[in-house]
Amino acid sequence: MAFFVLSVATVAWQCFVVALDTQLGGMGRMLHEWHVVAISIANALLLLSPYWLLKRRWRWLVWIPLTLMTLWCLMQLCYCRAYDDLMPWRSLLMTDNVNSTLAASTVSLLRWLDLLIVLPFLALIAVCLLSKRVNGDAGRYRMFLYTLLAVVVTGAFGFLDGTDNYEKRFFHKFSNRDYYAYNGFLPYCTFTLYQSIMQGHVVSEEERARVKRFIAEECPHYEDNAYCSVPDRNLVLIIVESLHTWPIGMDVDGREVTPVLNRLVAGDSVIYAPHVLFQTSHGHSSDAHFIYNTGLAPLLDGVVAVDWGDGNYPTLAAALNGYDCREIICTPGVNWNQNVTARTYGFDTLYTRDDLTAAGAFKRHNGIDDAALTDFAAQLLPSLRQPFFLEMVTMTMHVPYTNGKSRPSWITASDTLTAEARDYLNCVNITDSCIGAFIDELQRLGLRQHTVVAIVSDHTQIYLNRVKGLTDYEWTDDDWGIPLIISGCDTTLRYDPVIGQIDVFPTLLDVMGANAYPWKGLGYSFLRYPVTGAIQPRNMSIIGDSTSMTPHQRQIWDISRLIIIDGKGLPKIDD
């Protein structure tokens, strides 16, 4: 009996810590969340209740769920720090992405607080090793029934927390961490498994008709190129890992962190949108690549690049009809299934880490990813047939910020910043200089005047509140924005309202004069429409100002989901 009680206490505590750390405001909220304590106890009791149905010689099997639960809780704490949500079950099957980069990133996300998950489990092991008492088999069915009764009592206490909307609580599309905090581990498992199964359902003719109707009635169908006076410009799209807006224009000890980006945003023929809302989901970086290349929204509970990477999607490369389309990445092609998605997104050639290594780019730049990337791209420029579309995906600003992927600078020597801020801003400065070297090469080759350089970020990394010394839960709108910079276009514009990543695709079509392509994406070009807000997909909240576009913006996630899982790709707009 004592072992069972200690096991329940261990699992309940672990569940409670995950809820606090990922959703409820941290351990400082512990004394205010008693209904979550009760829900955690109820879930632990129910999870371990089969213990009483096992004969004594088989009760060692209880260590299996105890061990798996400890690993699951640790994994979710790390995952949520990177992805702002709990990991969906489908992501557990993504073994192709297990590599040294992932391992190093995971280790960098661990904190001393995570010992709260491990230590109770280790203490339970110690108690069992020191104890010689062995429980018999008598009364085990009675104990099982008592355990179920305790589940009912504690569960009822936990669910009586003042809410009167139980339908919303159990069935509303929360983020995973919201649903977990509201309902506990086992309801969360049941609901998310159901969602995963539903992702694979066959799209009905009624749903397909709904998609066609939405595209015909809600999506723009203009064909003019009013925002592009020079056709067939080259396009360089640089997707920068983890770039926030707040470092742009920032000084550290009197020196600019981003001198190249500063010059770009202050220049002419530049569109600058500093308040782009990241709308990635569990695909994180790969979701951003998907959004920018297709104009579609990612899955809310899954990874498009892995589960549906070979779909038949509309693409930016297809809109740039006749272009020489190349993509360069710093990672192996198997990461995020990029060997497949590069073809899906319409690129003629993908250059991976192997190509950069073979060309000696890493050796020339002491292993710094973004220096090798931009060097390789610069060497490639003379061989490209014009007009060309070159997409580059940076890596230096990906955690962890180890010495092997960066170099010391005046930023790392500064005593005015936290260690985390120094490491991040140092990598921002490195990437900024690498972009500058590439733009200089465009200029030297005489390509700059006929090339649009678009710089976007994939997602957030370190909010400004952390640099200010505030907690993860104390942040304002200015702390989280990611930038969009389009240089070499016909328009000079600083666009301060909030836009979404989904709005980048149609804006690029406008800039490139590619509106003959019938698909304009599920967002809006802010050159044409007064976009002043965007939807955060994790909880469908509006960031920025509520506009008349909001009903459309709320629908695009389900419309996009149907397009992704249809298998037949995008319906023809003129159907």
C-alpha positions as CSV (number, residue, x, y, z in Angstrom):
1,M,0.0,0.0,0.0
2,A,2.8,2.4,0.9
3,F,4.6,1.8,-2.4
4,F,1.3,2.5,-4.3
5,V,0.7,5.7,-2.4
6,L,4.3,6.9,-3.1
7,S,4.0,6.0,-6.7
8,V,0.8,8.0,-7.1
9,A,2.3,10.9,-5.3
10,T,5.3,10.8,-7.6
11,V,3.3,10.8,-10.8
12,A,0.8,13.4,-9.5
13,W,3.7,15.7,-8.6
14,Q,5.3,15.3,-12.0
15,C,2.0,16.0,-13.8
16,F,1.5,19.1,-11.6
17,V,5.0,20.4,-12.3
18,V,4.4,20.1,-16.1
19,A,1.1,22.0,-15.9
20,L,2.7,24.8,-13.8
21,D,5.8,25.2,-15.9
22,T,4.2,25.0,-19.3
23,Q,0.9,26.9,-18.8
24,L,0.0,28.1,-15.3
25,G,2.7,30.7,-14.7
26,G,5.5,28.6,-13.1
27,M,6.2,27.2,-9.6
28,G,5.2,30.5,-8.0
29,R,1.6,29.6,-8.8
30,M,1.7,26.3,-6.8
31,L,-0.4,27.4,-3.9
32,H,-3.1,28.9,-6.2
33,E,-3.8,25.8,-8.4
34,W,-5.5,23.3,-6.1
35,H,-7.9,22.1,-8.7
36,V,-4.9,21.2,-10.8
37,V,-3.5,19.3,-7.9
38,A,-6.7,17.3,-7.6
39,I,-6.8,16.6,-11.3
40,S,-3.2,15.5,-11.2
41,I,-3.9,13.1,-8.3
42,A,-7.0,11.7,-10.1
43,N,-5.0,11.0,-13.3
44,A,-2.2,9.4,-11.3
45,L,-4.6,7.1,-9.4
46,L,-6.3,6.1,-12.6
47,L,-3.0,5.5,-14.5
48,L,-1.6,3.3,-11.8
49,S,-4.8,1.6,-10.7
50,P,-4.0,-1.6,-12.7
51,Y,-1.3,-2.2,-10.1
52,W,-3.9,-3.8,-7.8
53,L,-5.0,-6.2,-10.5
54,L,-1.5,-7.6,-10.9
55,K,-0.4,-10.6,-8.9
56,R,2.6,-9.9,-6.6
57,R,5.2,-11.4,-8.9
58,W,4.1,-9.1,-11.7
59,R,3.9,-5.8,-9.8
60,W,7.4,-4.8,-10.9
61,L,5.7,-3.9,-14.2
62,V,4.5,-0.7,-12.5
63,W,8.0,0.6,-13.1
64,I,7.3,0.8,-16.8
65,P,4.7,3.6,-16.6
66,L,6.7,5.3,-13.8
67,T,9.8,5.4,-15.9
68,L,7.9,6.4,-19.1
69,M,6.0,9.1,-17.2
70,T,9.3,10.6,-15.9
71,L,10.8,10.7,-19.4
72,W,7.6,12.1,-20.9
73,C,7.4,15.0,-18.3
74,L,11.1,15.9,-18.9
75,M,10.6,15.8,-22.7
76,Q,7.5,18.0,-22.5
77,L,9.2,20.7,-20.3
78,C,12.0,20.9,-22.9
79,Y,9.7,20.8,-25.8
80,C,7.5,23.5,-24.5
81,R,10.4,25.9,-24.0
82,A,11.2,25.6,-27.6
83,Y,7.7,25.2,-29.2
84,D,5.4,26.9,-26.7
85,D,3.2,23.8,-26.5
86,L,3.3,20.2,-25.5
87,M,4.5,17.7,-28.1
88,P,1.8,15.9,-30.1
89,W,1.9,12.1,-30.2
90,R,2.6,12.0,-33.9
91,S,5.9,13.9,-33.3
92,L,7.2,10.9,-31.3
93,L,7.6,9.0,-34.5
94,M,9.9,11.7,-36.1
95,T,13.1,9.6,-35.7
96,D,14.7,11.1,-38.8
97,N,15.3,14.4,-37.0
98,V,17.2,12.8,-34.1
99,N,20.7,14.0,-34.6
100,S,23.5,15.9,-32.8
101,T,21.8,19.3,-33.3
102,L,18.6,18.1,-31.7
103,A,20.5,16.5,-28.8
104,A,22.5,19.6,-28.2
105,S,19.4,21.8,-28.4
106,T,17.6,19.6,-25.9
107,V,20.4,19.6,-23.4
108,S,20.5,23.4,-23.6
109,L,16.9,23.6,-22.7
110,L,17.3,21.7,-19.4
111,R,17.1,23.7,-16.2
112,W,17.9,22.9,-12.6
113,L,14.1,23.1,-12.0
114,D,13.7,19.9,-14.0
115,L,15.2,18.0,-11.0
116,L,11.6,18.4,-9.6
117,I,10.6,15.8,-12.1
118,V,13.6,13.4,-11.6
119,L,14.3,13.5,-7.9
120,P,10.9,12.1,-6.7
121,F,11.3,9.2,-9.1
122,L,14.9,8.5,-7.9
123,A,13.7,8.8,-4.3
124,L,11.0,6.2,-5.0
125,I,13.7,3.8,-6.3
126,A,15.8,4.4,-3.2
127,V,12.8,3.6,-0.9
128,C,12.1,0.4,-2.8
129,L,15.8,-0.7,-2.6
130,L,15.9,0.0,1.2
131,S,12.5,-1.6,2.0
132,K,12.1,-5.3,2.4
133,R,8.4,-5.3,2.9
134,V,6.4,-7.2,0.3
135,N,2.7,-6.7,-0.3
136,G,0.6,-9.8,-0.6
137,D,-2.2,-10.5,-3.1
138,A,-5.1,-10.4,-0.6
139,G,-7.7,-7.8,-1.1
140,R,-6.3,-6.5,-4.4
141,Y,-9.6,-6.3,-6.1
142,R,-11.1,-4.3,-3.2
143,M,-8.1,-2.0,-3.3
144,F,-8.7,-1.5,-7.1
145,L,-12.3,-0.4,-6.4
146,Y,-11.1,1.9,-3.6
147,T,-8.7,3.5,-6.0
148,L,-11.4,4.1,-8.6
149,L,-13.5,5.7,-5.9
150,A,-10.6,8.0,-5.1
151,V,-10.3,8.8,-8.8
152,V,-14.0,9.9,-8.8
153,V,-13.7,12.0,-5.6
154,T,-10.4,13.8,-6.6
155,G,-11.5,14.2,-10.2
156,A,-14.8,15.8,-9.2
157,F,-13.0,18.2,-6.8
158,G,-10.6,19.1,-9.6
159,F,-13.2,19.8,-12.1
160,L,-15.3,21.9,-9.8
161,D,-13.1,25.0,-10.3
162,G,-15.8,27.6,-11.1
163,T,-16.1,27.0,-14.8
164,D,-19.6,26.4,-16.1
165,N,-18.7,25.6,-19.8
166,Y,-17.8,22.0,-19.7
167,E,-18.4,21.5,-23.4
168,K,-15.8,24.1,-24.1
169,R,-13.5,22.6,-21.5
170,F,-13.5,19.1,-23.0
171,F,-14.0,19.7,-26.7
172,H,-12.8,23.2,-27.6
173,K,-9.6,23.4,-29.6
174,F,-7.2,24.6,-27.0
175,S,-3.5,24.4,-27.4
176,N,-2.2,21.1,-26.1
177,R,-0.8,22.7,-23.0
178,D,-4.1,24.4,-22.3
179,Y,-6.0,21.2,-22.6
180,Y,-3.5,19.4,-20.4
181,A,-3.7,22.0,-17.7
182,Y,-7.5,22.0,-17.7
183,N,-8.1,18.2,-17.8
184,G,-4.9,16.3,-16.9
185,F,-2.7,13.7,-18.5
186,L,-5.2,10.9,-19.5
187,P,-7.9,13.2,-21.0
188,Y,-5.1,15.0,-22.8
189,C,-3.8,11.7,-24.2
190,T,-7.2,10.7,-25.3
191,F,-8.1,14.0,-27.0
192,T,-4.8,14.4,-28.8
193,L,-4.8,10.8,-30.0
194,Y,-8.2,11.5,-31.4
195,Q,-7.0,14.6,-33.1
196,S,-4.1,12.7,-34.7
197,I,-6.4,10.1,-36.0
198,M,-8.7,12.8,-37.5
199,Q,-5.8,14.3,-39.3
200,G,-5.6,11.2,-41.4
201,H,-9.3,11.0,-42.3
202,V,-10.4,11.1,-45.9
203,V,-11.7,14.4,-47.0
204,S,-15.3,14.2,-48.0
205,E,-16.8,15.7,-51.1
206,E,-18.7,18.1,-48.9
207,E,-15.5,19.3,-47.3
208,R,-13.8,19.6,-50.7
209,A,-16.7,21.7,-51.9
210,R,-16.3,23.9,-48.8
211,V,-12.7,24.5,-49.6
212,K,-13.5,25.4,-53.2
213,R,-16.3,27.7,-52.1
214,F,-13.9,29.4,-49.6
215,I,-11.3,29.9,-52.2
216,A,-13.8,31.3,-54.7
217,E,-15.6,33.6,-52.3
218,E,-13.0,34.6,-49.6
219,C,-9.6,34.5,-51.3
220,P,-8.4,37.4,-53.5
221,H,-8.3,36.9,-57.3
222,Y,-6.6,40.0,-58.7
223,E,-4.1,39.7,-61.5
224,D,-2.6,43.2,-61.8
225,N,1.0,43.9,-60.9
226,A,0.5,47.4,-59.6
227,Y,3.3,47.2,-57.1
228,C,6.0,46.0,-59.5
229,S,7.3,48.1,-62.4
230,V,10.2,45.9,-63.3
231,P,9.3,42.3,-64.2
232,D,11.6,39.2,-63.8
233,R,13.7,40.5,-61.0
234,N,15.8,37.8,-59.2
235,L,14.6,36.9,-55.7
236,V,16.8,35.9,-52.8
237,L,14.7,34.8,-49.8
238,I,16.7,34.4,-46.6
239,I,14.9,32.6,-43.8
240,V,16.8,33.5,-40.7
241,E,16.7,31.2,-37.7
242,S,15.2,32.7,-34.6
243,L,15.6,36.4,-35.6
244,H,13.6,38.8,-33.4
245,T,12.9,42.4,-34.3
246,W,14.1,43.9,-31.0
247,P,17.9,43.4,-31.8
248,I,17.5,45.5,-35.0
249,G,18.8,49.0,-34.1
250,M,20.1,47.9,-30.7
251,D,23.5,49.0,-29.4
252,V,25.7,47.0,-27.0
253,D,28.4,49.1,-25.4
254,G,28.0,51.8,-28.1
255,R,28.3,49.5,-31.1
256,E,25.5,48.3,-33.4
257,V,24.4,44.7,-33.1
258,T,22.9,44.6,-36.6
259,P,24.7,47.3,-38.8
260,V,23.7,45.5,-42.1
261,L,20.0,45.2,-41.2
262,N,20.0,48.7,-39.8
263,R,21.2,50.1,-43.1
264,L,18.6,48.1,-45.0
265,V,15.6,49.2,-43.0
266,A,16.7,52.8,-43.2
267,G,17.2,52.8,-46.9
268,D,15.1,53.4,-49.9
269,S,13.2,50.8,-51.9
270,V,12.7,48.8,-48.7
271,I,9.6,47.4,-47.1
272,Y,10.0,46.8,-43.4
273,A,7.3,45.2,-41.2
274,P,8.7,44.9,-37.7
275,H,5.7,43.3,-36.1
276,V,5.2,39.9,-37.8
277,L,3.4,37.4,-35.7
278,F,5.0,33.9,-35.9
279,Q,2.3,31.4,-36.7
280,T,4.3,28.2,-36.6
281,S,3.0,25.2,-34.8
282,H,4.7,21.9,-34.0
283,G,6.8,22.0,-37.1
284,H,8.4,25.2,-35.8
285,S,11.1,26.1,-38.4
286,S,9.7,23.7,-41.1
287,D,6.3,25.3,-40.6
288,A,7.7,28.7,-41.4
289,H,9.3,27.3,-44.6
290,F,5.9,25.8,-45.4
291,I,4.0,29.1,-44.9
292,Y,6.5,31.2,-46.9
293,N,6.7,28.8,-49.8
294,T,3.0,27.8,-50.1
295,G,0.9,30.6,-48.6
296,L,-0.9,27.9,-46.5
297,A,-1.1,27.6,-42.8
298,P,0.5,24.6,-41.0
299,L,-1.3,21.9,-39.1
300,L,-2.3,22.8,-35.5
301,D,-1.3,19.4,-34.2
302,G,1.2,17.7,-36.4
303,V,4.2,18.5,-38.7
304,V,3.4,19.1,-42.3
305,A,7.0,18.7,-43.5
306,V,7.2,15.2,-42.2
307,D,3.6,13.8,-42.4
308,W,2.6,15.6,-45.6
309,G,5.9,16.7,-47.1
310,D,5.3,15.4,-50.5
311,G,1.9,17.0,-51.1
312,N,0.7,18.8,-54.2
313,Y,0.8,22.4,-53.0
314,P,0.8,25.8,-54.7
315,T,4.3,27.3,-54.3
316,L,6.2,30.6,-54.6
317,A,8.6,28.8,-57.1
318,A,5.7,27.9,-59.3
319,A,4.4,31.5,-59.2
320,L,7.9,32.6,-60.4
321,N,7.4,30.8,-63.7
322,G,10.6,30.2,-65.6
323,Y,12.9,31.0,-62.8
324,D,16.0,29.0,-61.9
325,C,15.0,27.9,-58.4
326,R,17.7,26.7,-55.9
327,E,17.7,26.2,-52.1
328,I,20.7,26.1,-49.8
329,I,20.5,24.8,-46.2
330,C,23.2,24.4,-43.5
331,T,21.8,21.0,-42.2
332,P,21.6,17.5,-43.6
333,G,18.8,17.0,-46.1
334,V,17.0,14.6,-43.8
335,N,16.4,17.3,-41.2
336,W,12.8,18.3,-41.3
337,N,12.4,16.1,-44.4
338,Q,14.0,18.8,-46.5
339,N,15.2,16.4,-49.2
340,V,11.5,15.9,-49.9
341,T,10.1,19.4,-49.2
342,A,12.6,21.1,-51.5
343,R,11.1,19.2,-54.4
344,T,7.6,19.8,-53.1
345,Y,8.2,23.6,-53.0
346,G,9.5,23.5,-56.6
347,F,13.2,23.9,-56.2
348,D,15.3,22.5,-59.1
349,T,18.3,21.9,-56.8
350,L,18.9,21.5,-53.1
351,Y,22.3,22.1,-51.6
352,T,22.8,20.6,-48.1
353,R,25.5,20.5,-45.5
354,D,27.2,17.8,-47.5
355,D,27.6,20.2,-50.4
356,L,28.9,23.0,-48.2
357,T,31.4,20.7,-46.7
358,A,32.6,19.3,-50.0
359,A,33.1,22.9,-51.3
360,G,35.3,23.7,-48.2
361,A,32.9,26.4,-47.0
362,F,32.9,25.2,-43.4
363,K,36.7,24.8,-43.3
364,R,37.2,28.3,-44.6
365,H,35.0,29.8,-41.9
366,N,35.9,27.7,-38.9
367,G,32.6,25.8,-38.8
368,I,30.3,28.8,-38.5
369,D,27.1,27.8,-40.3
370,D,25.9,31.1,-41.7
371,A,29.3,32.1,-42.9
372,A,29.6,28.8,-44.8
373,L,26.1,29.2,-46.1
374,T,26.5,32.7,-47.5
375,D,30.0,32.0,-48.8
376,F,28.7,28.9,-50.7
377,A,25.7,31.0,-52.0
378,A,28.1,33.8,-53.2
379,Q,30.2,31.3,-55.1
380,L,27.0,29.9,-56.7
381,L,25.7,33.2,-58.0
382,P,27.7,33.4,-61.3
383,S,26.3,29.9,-62.3
384,L,22.7,30.8,-61.8
385,R,20.5,31.4,-64.9
386,Q,18.6,34.7,-64.6
387,P,16.0,35.3,-63.4
388,F,16.7,33.1,-60.4
389,F,15.0,32.3,-57.1
390,L,17.5,31.5,-54.4
391,E,16.3,30.5,-50.9
392,M,18.7,30.3,-48.0
393,V,18.0,28.9,-44.6
394,T,20.4,30.1,-41.8
395,M,21.4,28.1,-38.7
396,T,23.8,30.1,-36.5
397,M,21.1,31.5,-34.2
398,H,19.8,28.0,-33.4
399,V,20.4,27.0,-29.7
400,P,22.8,26.0,-28.2
401,Y,25.1,29.0,-28.8
402,T,28.3,27.0,-28.4
403,N,31.8,28.0,-29.3
404,G,31.9,25.6,-32.1
405,K,29.2,27.5,-34.1
406,S,30.2,31.1,-33.3
407,R,33.2,33.2,-32.2
408,P,33.9,35.6,-29.4
409,S,33.3,39.3,-29.9
410,W,32.8,42.5,-27.9
411,I,29.3,41.3,-27.3
412,T,30.4,38.2,-25.5
413,A,32.8,40.3,-23.4
414,S,30.1,42.8,-22.4
415,D,29.0,43.0,-18.7
416,T,25.8,44.8,-19.4
417,L,23.8,41.7,-20.6
418,T,22.8,38.3,-19.2
419,A,24.8,35.3,-20.5
420,E,21.9,34.2,-22.5
421,A,21.4,37.6,-24.1
422,R,25.2,37.9,-24.9
423,D,25.2,34.5,-26.6
424,Y,22.1,35.2,-28.6
425,L,23.1,38.8,-29.7
426,N,26.6,37.6,-30.6
427,C,25.0,35.1,-33.0
428,V,22.6,37.8,-34.4
429,N,25.7,39.9,-35.1
430,I,27.4,37.0,-36.9
431,T,24.4,36.3,-39.1
432,D,24.0,40.0,-39.8
433,S,27.6,40.3,-41.0
434,C,27.2,37.1,-43.2
435,I,24.1,38.6,-44.9
436,G,26.1,41.8,-45.5
437,A,29.0,39.9,-47.1
438,F,26.5,38.1,-49.4
439,I,24.8,41.4,-50.4
440,D,28.2,42.9,-51.1
441,E,28.9,40.0,-53.5
442,L,25.6,40.6,-55.2
443,Q,26.7,44.2,-55.7
444,R,30.2,43.2,-57.0
445,L,28.7,40.9,-59.6
446,G,26.3,43.6,-60.8
447,L,23.2,41.7,-59.6
448,R,22.1,43.9,-56.8
449,Q,20.1,46.4,-58.9
450,H,18.0,43.6,-60.4
451,T,17.5,41.5,-57.3
452,V,15.0,41.6,-54.5
453,V,16.4,40.4,-51.2
454,A,13.7,39.4,-48.7
455,I,14.7,38.6,-45.1
456,V,12.3,36.8,-42.9
457,S,12.5,35.0,-39.6
458,D,11.1,31.5,-38.9
459,H,10.0,32.0,-35.2
460,T,10.9,33.6,-31.9
461,Q,13.7,32.5,-29.5
462,I,14.4,34.9,-26.6
463,Y,11.9,37.5,-25.8
464,L,13.1,41.0,-24.9
465,N,11.6,40.6,-21.4
466,R,14.3,38.0,-20.6
467,V,17.0,40.5,-21.6
468,K,15.4,43.0,-19.3
469,G,15.6,40.5,-16.4
470,L,11.9,39.8,-16.3
471,T,10.4,36.3,-16.2
472,D,9.1,34.3,-19.2
473,Y,5.6,35.3,-18.2
474,E,6.2,39.1,-18.2
475,W,6.3,40.3,-21.7
476,T,4.6,42.9,-23.9
477,D,3.8,43.0,-27.7
478,D,7.1,44.7,-28.5
479,D,9.1,41.8,-26.9
480,W,8.0,39.0,-29.4
481,G,7.8,40.4,-32.9
482,I,9.8,39.0,-35.8
483,P,10.8,41.1,-38.9
484,L,10.1,41.1,-42.6
485,I,12.6,43.1,-44.7
486,I,12.2,43.3,-48.5
487,S,15.0,45.3,-50.2
488,G,15.3,46.2,-53.8
489,C,11.6,46.6,-54.6
490,D,9.5,49.5,-56.0
491,T,8.1,50.6,-52.6
492,T,9.6,52.3,-49.6
493,L,7.4,51.5,-46.6
494,R,7.6,50.9,-42.9
495,Y,4.4,49.0,-41.9
496,D,4.0,49.0,-38.2
497,P,0.6,47.2,-37.7
498,V,0.7,43.5,-36.8
499,I,0.7,41.1,-39.7
500,G,1.0,37.3,-39.8
501,Q,3.6,35.0,-41.4
502,I,0.7,33.9,-43.7
503,D,0.7,37.5,-45.2
504,V,4.2,37.2,-46.5
505,F,3.5,35.0,-49.5
506,P,0.9,37.3,-51.2
507,T,3.1,40.4,-50.4
508,L,6.0,38.7,-52.1
509,L,3.8,38.0,-55.2
510,D,3.0,41.7,-55.3
511,V,6.7,42.7,-55.0
512,M,7.8,40.3,-57.6
513,G,5.0,41.0,-60.1
514,A,3.9,37.4,-60.0
515,N,0.1,37.9,-59.7
516,A,-0.6,36.0,-62.9
517,Y,-0.4,33.0,-60.6
518,P,-4.0,32.3,-59.5
519,W,-3.2,31.3,-55.9
520,K,-2.6,34.3,-53.6
521,G,-2.4,32.3,-50.4
522,L,-4.6,32.4,-47.4
523,G,-3.3,35.7,-46.1
524,Y,-3.3,39.2,-47.5
525,S,-0.8,41.4,-49.1
526,F,-0.5,44.3,-46.8
527,L,0.4,46.5,-49.8
528,R,-3.2,46.1,-50.9
529,Y,-5.2,45.5,-47.7
530,P,-5.1,47.2,-44.3
531,V,-3.9,44.2,-42.3
532,T,-3.8,45.2,-38.7
533,G,-3.8,41.9,-36.8
534,A,-3.2,38.2,-37.0
535,I,-4.3,35.0,-35.4
536,Q,-2.1,33.1,-33.0
537,P,-2.9,29.5,-33.9
538,R,-2.1,28.1,-30.5
539,N,-5.3,29.5,-29.0
540,M,-6.9,31.3,-31.9
541,S,-6.5,34.7,-30.1
542,I,-6.2,37.9,-32.1
543,I,-2.8,39.7,-31.8
544,G,-3.0,43.3,-32.8
545,D,-6.3,45.0,-33.7
546,S,-9.5,43.1,-34.5
547,T,-10.4,43.8,-38.1
548,S,-13.1,42.9,-40.6
549,M,-10.6,40.2,-41.9
550,T,-10.7,38.3,-38.6
551,P,-13.5,35.9,-39.6
552,H,-11.5,35.0,-42.7
553,Q,-8.3,34.6,-40.7
554,R,-9.9,32.3,-38.2
555,Q,-11.2,30.0,-40.9
556,I,-7.9,29.5,-42.8
557,W,-6.5,26.9,-40.4
558,D,-9.2,24.4,-41.0
559,I,-9.3,25.2,-44.8
560,S,-5.5,24.7,-44.9
561,R,-5.8,21.5,-43.0
562,L,-8.3,20.1,-45.5
563,I,-6.0,21.1,-48.4
564,I,-3.0,19.5,-46.7
565,I,-4.7,16.1,-46.0
566,D,-6.8,16.0,-49.1
567,G,-4.1,14.2,-51.1
568,K,-5.2,15.8,-54.3
569,G,-3.7,19.1,-53.4
570,L,-5.2,22.5,-54.0
571,P,-8.5,22.6,-55.9
572,K,-8.5,24.6,-59.1
573,I,-9.7,28.1,-58.4
574,D,-11.9,28.2,-61.5
575,D,-13.7,25.0,-60.6
